[in-house]
Amino acid sequence: MAIRYIGKWKESPDGDSPTLWMDDETDLCYMQGYVVADLSVQADLLAASGRDNIPAGETLISFHRDMADLLAEVKRDDTGSESG
């Protein structure tokens, strides 16, 4: 694995989450976030996407809007160039 740390939410009360990583060999992104445990929020999210369940092995996570700039980082390679 060629894991690249992208960043974390600067306002985290404990300084640890949410966090984003990128594996440049597999093109997979990894995100640590807050589990969406509220069943009514889960139902709303699933309904908005036309689904009725969360597949086995998956979960819903949330992260703050101001982390969106970190998501752009996963498109960049380690030289700062756009990839893909």
N, C-alpha and C positions, 0 to 999 in steps of 0.2 A: 504494500500500500504506500502511496505517496500522498499522505494526508497533509493538507495545508489548512492551518487555522485561519479563518476569515475574520472572525470577531465575535463580540458579544454585546448585549444590550447594556449601554453605559449607565442606565438608571436602575439596574437590578438592585433590589434591597440587600441581597447577600453577595452580589458581585460575581455570581456563577452562572446565571441563566437569564434568558435564552442565549444559546451559543450556536455558531454556524461553522462547519468545516467542509472542505472539498477534497475528494480523492481524485487527483489529476490523472491517475491511470485508468480508473473505471468510469470517470465522469459522474460519480454519485456524490450527492450532497448529503450531509448529515446535520440534523438540527436537534438541539436539546431545547425543549420549551416547556411551557406549563400545560399539563394534561387538562383537556376540557372534560371536567367531571360532571358539570351541570347537564342533566339529561334533557332539559328543555332547550338549552343551547345546542346540544348534539342534534336533537330533532330538527331544529330550525336550520342548521347547517346542512344536514342530509336532505331535508325537503327542498332547500334552495338548489341542490345539485341533482334532484330527481332520484335520490337513492333512499333506501329505507334501513340500511344497516352499515356498520363498519366491518369490513372484512376481517377475518381472523388474522392475527399477527400485526394488525394496524391499530393506530390510535389517532385521535385528533389532538393537535397541540395548538396553542395560541402563542403569538408573539406580537410585540408592539409595532405599530406602523412605522415608527422611526428606524426600524431595523431594515426597511426595504432597501436602503442604500447598500447594505451588506450583501443583499441578494444579487446586486449587479456585479459584485466582486467574483462570484462564481463563474461569470462569463469571461473573466480575464485569466490569462495564464500567469505564471510567476514572473514574466517579464513586463506585465502590465498591458499586454496586447489583448485585444478581443479574440476569443476563441469561438469555434463552432460556427 
